[in-house]
Structure formats: structure tokens, C-alpha cells
């Protein structure tokens, strides 16, 4: 939907859209709405394995119609046990806001991760290798 919406505004372009979410125990964690929500999410993730899923879509307009390709990239992430003190300090830092699952691995929450299986850049928010592969398959030269 993001890619198609942007394509309507820029039909001459190839549009890349992505969205990331966190899943634990079949529960989807988006971006926290407030401090309480962030605290709840971090307590769920504490000491557990969760998945980070990023959906990527490429769209372009052609004479024959709209072309869209998409895929989902999954990364397993294991958090250490987080004390209430650490969770509260992290939430107070403001870093959890605007991030799926209430954390940013590229920031202070990198200290929470004890193991990662898959794409690190996926957890940051855009799986670079997979996006490059999609662009190449879409006919966009990465090394002109």
C-alpha cells in the first residue's frame, strides 16, 4: 500500500517502501503509543526470542500497467533479561518511540541483544542485502 500510494504521486519513479514489525508469541508489536506501551513491550521481549519482520515492496508504472514486487525478511533476535530499572531508564531516554517493538538495535538497545540470527540491517529497519537483490531483479543497476 505504501509503495502504490507513493507511486501515484511519482508515476515516473521506481518506488521502494518498507515497514518493520516485531513478533513475539504470535503477538505483533508495532511502535509504542506511550511510555506504558513501550514498557509493556520491553517486558514481553525481556529474556526471550522474537522475530523482526520487514516487508519490502518495489513498484513502478509501465505502459502495460503497474509492476510491484514484494517480500518479507525475518530475523530472530534474543534479548537478555531486562530489569525494571533498565527498562524504565531506556524508556525515559526516549529511544523506544517511533520504533517497532520499542527498541532500536543501533542505539542503546544493542546492549539487550545476546544473539541474532539473520540480517542485522533488517532489525535496524531495512534489510540492505535483500533490498539490493530486489533492486537488481527489478532491473536497477547498483554498480553502474
Secondary structure, DSSP 8 states (H G I E B T S, - for coil): -HHHHHHHH-TTS-EEEEEEEEEETTEEE-B-SSHHHHHHHHHHHTTSEEEEEEEEEEEEEETTEEEEEEEEEEEEEEE----HHHHHHHHHTTTTTTSBTT--TTTGGGGGEEEEES-HHHHHTS-HHHHHHHHHHTT--S--
